[in-house]
Amino acid sequence: MSFSLEPGRIGCLLGPSGCGKTTVLRCIAGFEPVQGGEIALSDRVVSRPGLQVPPERRGIGMVFQDYALFPHLSVEKNVAFGLSRVAEDQRAQRTRAMLELVGLTPVADVYPHELSGGQQQRVALARALAPAPDLLLLDEPFSNLDIDLRERISVEVREILKAAGTTAILVTHDQHEAFLLADEIGIMKDGTIEQWDTAYNLYHRPRTRFVADFVGQGVFMRGVAHGGERIETELGALVGNWPEDVAPDDVVDVLLRPDDIVHDDASPSQAEVLAKAFRGAEFLYTLKLESGTRVLSLVPSHHNHAIGERIGIRLDIDHVVAFPVAQ
């Protein structure tokens, strides 16, 4: 694998369990030696076969999954822990600045067990940022938080990192978390990066079938490629660009996102409602086409259709994504 990150940017390694993302993070941190290639921080090589700069000399901060706070130290002393070599007045000034940055000045004198999960997360972040690292690494940092808190803290952490101008790499298996926090995301599979891109491009312009399948919700519908720009499907013709390995007359799988299938009572194309999930403003319908293919559709929740009912649908796709059917 190979990737780079510009100063001040937030990158993310996203992938299923066991794909190697935490190993990559540990190699960057200096906890694991590399067997090939090299890792450079600000043009300084810190890892290659036969060379491994110790973690404490890499200028890297790290936020662990379990926060690793010192229970016997107050919030303020936890944040100041990494500043032991700094003059006392500078240490106090930097600690106060970090507490203010993460919004924890009012609880500076309390202990970690007296804080909520979100507050503990921010203490860990402030402690990692206090020595002004060149790079901050975050290993599944929100996995101990409930879903609602995770989303709010993700946004807060992004704002804090951007305010501090910190370059950071996040490791997670939660794509919603990755989309909220990162500027650039690398989708990992079996130790390789399938695509390094923005969240928008990963969702709308996936380069491989794995990325298309892994990111967001979606299903594949069969079609036949004609010419260089048209695909015929049971829901009509699609026009767009697709990978070079799709040749004329190839049988292809077309990626359909839930927002690509529009409910339209006037459409001649019909589908049967197999299941529905209420999401407040919308229903996520699972629909069966005439061929038996199942697709997903997001429909405004005032269209409340019964299971087994047939409804009109049409395609409305801005980005046609197709892959050759594996032989």
HELIX and SHEET records of a PDB file:
HELIX    1   1 LYS A   21  ALA A   29  1                                   9    
HELIX    2   2 PRO A   55  ARG A   57  5                                   3    
HELIX    3   3 VAL A   75  ALA A   80  1                                   6    
HELIX    4   4 PHE A   81  LEU A   83  5                                   3    
HELIX    5   5 GLU A   88  LEU A  101  1                                  14    
HELIX    6   6 THR A  105  VAL A  107  5                                   3    
HELIX    7   7 PRO A  112  GLU A  114  5                                   3    
HELIX    8   8 GLY A  117  LEU A  129  1                                  13    
HELIX    9   9 ILE A  147  ALA A  164  1                                  18    
HELIX   10  10 GLN A  175  LEU A  181  1                                   7    
HELIX   11  11 ALA A  199  HIS A  204  1                                   6    
HELIX   12  12 ARG A  209  PHE A  214  1                                   6    
HELIX   13  13 PRO A  258  ASP A  260  5                                   3    
SHEET    1   A 6 ILE A  60  VAL A  63  0                                        
SHEET    2   A 6 LEU A 135  ASP A 139  1                                        
SHEET    3   A 6 ALA A 168  THR A 172  1                                        
SHEET    4   A 6 ILE A  10  LEU A  14  1                                        
SHEET    5   A 6 GLU A 184  LYS A 189  1                                        
SHEET    6   A 6 THR A 192  ASP A 197 -1                                        
SHEET    1   B 3 ILE A  39  LEU A  41  0                                        
SHEET    2   B 3 ARG A  44  ARG A  48 -1                                        
SHEET    3   B 3 LEU A  51  GLN A  52 -1                                        
SHEET    1   C 5 GLY A 236  VAL A 239  0                                        
SHEET    2   C 5 ARG A 230  THR A 233 -1                                        
SHEET    3   C 5 VAL A 219  HIS A 226 -1                                        
SHEET    4   C 5 VAL A 251  LEU A 256 -1                                        
SHEET    5   C 5 ALA A 322  PRO A 324 -1                                        
SHEET    1   D 5 ILE A 261  HIS A 263  0                                        
SHEET    2   D 5 ARG A 310  LEU A 315 -1                                        
SHEET    3   D 5 GLN A 270  PHE A 278 -1                                        
SHEET    4   D 5 GLU A 282  LYS A 288 -1                                        
SHEET    5   D 5 ARG A 294  PRO A 300 -1                                        
END                                                                             
